[in-house]
């Protein structure tokens, strides 16, 4: 719910964040054909005029509209958009549909100074047009074939006398306009001298404001989600804390039941099983166990000890299933490969006389 409320608030503040990128006074020429827009009666000093409210203008149009400024004032016209059909863009005055500007209250007056007799195409004029008096008459004509979007222009009343320093702003070319038109995103002077921030900059600021608002909305949604998750964790931990943590007696096992095994404390380890190894013994990996010789060949009753004869030591071959070890060195203390027991020499009688037995 909080995220939805924040979203509604941001949408309400969106027009203020973007700025005055739209003007509050809009007029549509095809809706007011044959009429006169009296700026003094409308209580306006500037306004926007579009050819139509629809995506494209209609066929076979012949629409005329007159704009009247207050006494002792003139009218400035500045095109912000234009898309009127023409035959060839490279050749001048090949308009199929066109707009005409007349410097007066009727179409019998001359054209506005420096304006084309017929305005068409899709390139906005890079300048403003000024009437010599308080009237401006517009006439739009279209044929029966394909239509385009039309035009959009800004009209402003001005005078060339002494500007009121507190209420008016002087343009670079000397026109005096209302001070409220400064930095509103439109060029009422016609040369952007009343705009410290141009339309392009306004577009950048508007885009940045929209991006900022989107980031704020996403951050708000993320914070609300984290708060809900934290509340759920606290609720679960609260339910668990309600269980009484009292010591319970250990029940004795019943007859025929296995006793309960208690886990040894951490760090305790059972002694290793098996036979202890002799001290100093280093177990060798990869070498097969050797047989233990228990029988003695010879004549132990005659006092002779079995002797060992060294044979040529064959190359070591590891037994199957054991990994070979390079550079094998025999270990002392164990029967080594290449040795085997031999019989002692035969017994011969000594040439020396034996000692008489002791009495």
N, C-alpha and C positions, 0 to 999 in steps of 0.2 A: 504493500500500500504506500509506503513511504517513497519508493522508487517512482510509482505512478504520479504521486503528488509533485515530486521534484521535476518529473518530465513535463507535467502540465505547466509548472512555473517557468521552466526554461522556454517552452514554446510561447508563453505569453511575453517573455522578455526578448524573444528573438528579433522582432522588428526594431527594438531599441538598440540591440547589439549591432545589428547591421547598419543602422543609421537611416538617414532620410534618403534611401536609394529610390524611393517612389514618391511622387508628388501627390498631394491629396486632391487636386483638381484635374480630373480627366474628362475629356470630351471626345465624342466619336462623330466624325463628319457624316457618315452615312445615316446616323440617327438624327441629325439636325440639318438636313439638307433644306436650303431656302431660308434658314433662320439667321439671326444676328446675335452674336454673343457680346453683350454689353459688359465690359469688365468692371465698370463702376457699379452697375446694378448687381453683378455677381459678387462684388466685393473682393476682387482678386487683382493682383498685379502681375501674375504670371500663371500659366497653365499649360497642360499637355494636350495635344490634339492628335488622335489616331484616326486613320482612315476608317477602320472598322473594328468591331469587337471580335469578329470571327477570324479564323485562320487565314482566309483569303477573301479578297473583295469580290463583289458580284459582277456578272457580265452586263454589258450595255449600260454602265453607270454614267449619269450626267448630274453631278451633285455640285451645288454651289453653296458656300458658307462665307459670312462676313463677320469680322471681329472688329469691335469698336473700343478704342482706348479712351480714357478721360480726356477732357479738354486740355490743350497745350501739351499733349504727350504724343509720342510716336510708338510704333510697334517694331520690335526686333523678333526675327524668326531664325531658329537654329534647328537643323535636322539632326535627330539622334539615330534614326533608322530610316532606310528607304529600300524598297524592293518593288519596282514597277516595271512591267514587261517592256522590252524593246527588241527591235529586229536584230541589230548588229551593234555590239558594244564598241567596236572600233570606229564606227561612223557616227558622227554627231547628228542629232535631230532625226533619228530613225525610230522614234517612240511609237509603239502601238497603243499603249495606255500612257497617260501623262497627267501631270499636275501643273496648273498655272497659278501664278501669284500676280495680283493686280494691286497697284498702288492707289487704292481708292475704295469707294463703297459699291462700285459696279464693275462689271467685266468690260465696260467701255473705256475704263481708265487704262493708262499705260501699265506695263509690267513693272514690278518692283525693280529699282535700280540694281544693275549688275547681276540680275537673275536671268536664267535661260527662259526663253519663251515657253518651252515645254520641258518639264523636269521628269526624268525617268531613269531607269537603270537600278543598279544595286550598290552604288558607291555614294556615301553621304558627302555632300559638299563640305569642304574644309573651311567654311566661313559662315558668317551670319549675314542676314539680309535685313535692311532697315527701310521702313516706309518714310515718306516725307510728311505724312499727316497722321491723323488718328484712326484711319481706316485701313483694313487689309481684307481683300476678297480672295478667296481660294475657289478654284473650279477643278474638279477631277472628272476625267473621261476615260472609259474603258470600252473595248470591243466585245464581241460575243465569244471569242476563243479563250484559251487558257488564261487564268488569272494568277497573280502573285499575292504577296502578303500586304503590300501597300506601303505606308509610310507612318512615321511618328515624328512630330516636331514639337519644339518648345517655343511659346510666344510670350513676350515680356513687354510691358509698357515702360517707357523711360522718358526722360527729358534731358536737355542739354544745357540747362541753366546752372545756377549755383546750387550745389548739393548741400543738403542739410547734414551737417557733420554727425549728428546724433542718430538720425533716422535713415540716412541714405549713404550709399557707397558709390564712389566715382570709379568707373571702369577705366581701363588704359586708354580707350579712344574718346573719353570725355563724357560718356553717358552716366546719368545718375539713376540708380536703381535702389530698391529697398535694401536696407542693411541686413534684413533677415535672409537674403538670398546668398550670403557669403557661406562658402564651404557646405553647401547643401547637396553637392553631387551633380549639380547642373550648371551649365555655363550661361547665365542670363546676360552676361556681357557679350557673349559670342566669341570671346578669345581666351576664356578661362582665367582672366585676370581677377575674377571674383572668387576663384577657387585655389586656395593654398594646397588643397588635396585634390588631385585630378580624379576623373572617373575611374581610371585604371587603378589608382591607389585605393579608391573606395571599394572596388571589386576585390582587391587583395584583403583589405580590412574585413569586408563582409565574409569572404571565404575563411579567413582566420577566426572570426567570431563564431562561425558555424562549427568549425573544427573544435574550437575550445568548448563550446556547449556540448558537443557530442562526447568529448573526453570527460567533462564533468558528469554527464549522465552515466557513462560507463563506470566511472569511479564510484558514483553513488550506488549503482546496482551491485558492484563488487563489495562495498562496505556493508550493504544490507544483507547480502548473502553470507558474509563472514560472521555477522552478528547472529543470524539465524543458526548457523552451524555451532557457534560458541554457546548459544542458549540451549541447543539440544544436548551438547556435551555436559553442560552444567546440570541439566535436568537428569540425565542418566546417572551422573555421579551422585546427585542428591538422592535418587532412589536407592542406590547402593549403600549410601551412608545410613539409611534407616534400618539396616539389618544389624541387630545387636552383636557386637564382637565379644562374646563371653567365652571363657574357657570351658570346654566340654570334656567330661571324664572319658578316659580311654576304656573302651569295653573289652572284657576278657574274651578270648575265643572260645567258642563252644566245643564240646567234645566232638572230635572228628573233623574239626575245621582247621585249616592251615593258619598258623600265626601270622600276624601282620608284620611285613618286612619294613623295617625302619631304615631309611636311607642314611648312609654314613655322612658325617659332616664333611663340608668342602675341604679339600686338601689331604684327606686321609686316603691312603692307597694300601691295598692288601699286599702281603709279601708275595713275591713270585713263587710259583709252584715249580717243582722239579728238583733235581739234584744239584747241589752247589758245585761250581766248577773249581778246579784246583787253582791256587794262587799263581798268578803269572801266565796263566793260559790265555792265549789269544786265539779265539776261534777263527779258522781260515775258511773263507767262502770259496766254493768252486772246486775244492779238492776232495776226492772221494775218501771215506774212512778206510784206514789200513787194518789188515787182520792182526790180531794179537797172537803171538807165538807163545804157547805154554809148554810144549814138549821140547826136551833137550835131546839132541842126537849125540851119541858118544858113550863114554863110560864114566858117568859121574861117580861111580863107586870107586874108581881108581884114582880119583882126585883131579881128573882133567876137566877143564872148562871148555865148552864148545867154542870154537873159533869161527870168525867170519872172514870170508875171502872177498876182497873187493873185485867186482867185475866191471867191465866197461859200462858206463851209465848210458842207457838208451835215451833217445829224445822223448821228452814228456808228451804223452798223448792224453788229452782230457777225456774223461769218461763221458759216454752219451748222457745228455740231460744236464750237464754242468757247463757253465760258461768258462771259456778258456781264459787263462791269465798269462799275459806275456811276461817274459823274464822271470820265470818261477825260480825262487830261491828255497832250497830245502831248509826246513826248520829243525833245529836240534831237539833231541829229546824223544824222537819218534823214529820208528824204522823208516828208512829212506828208500825210495825206489832204486833198483840196481844192486841191492845187497841180498844175500841169502846165506843160510847156515850150511856149513860143510862139516864132514866127519873129521875128528882128530887123527893124527898119524897112528899106525898100529903100535901096540905096546911091545917093547924089546927089553930083554933082561939086562940089567946094569953089569958091566965088567968088574966093578968093585965089589969086594965081599961085603956082604950085609953085616950089620952090627949084631953082636949076640943079643939075645933077648935079655932084658933086665930081670934080675932076680927079685 
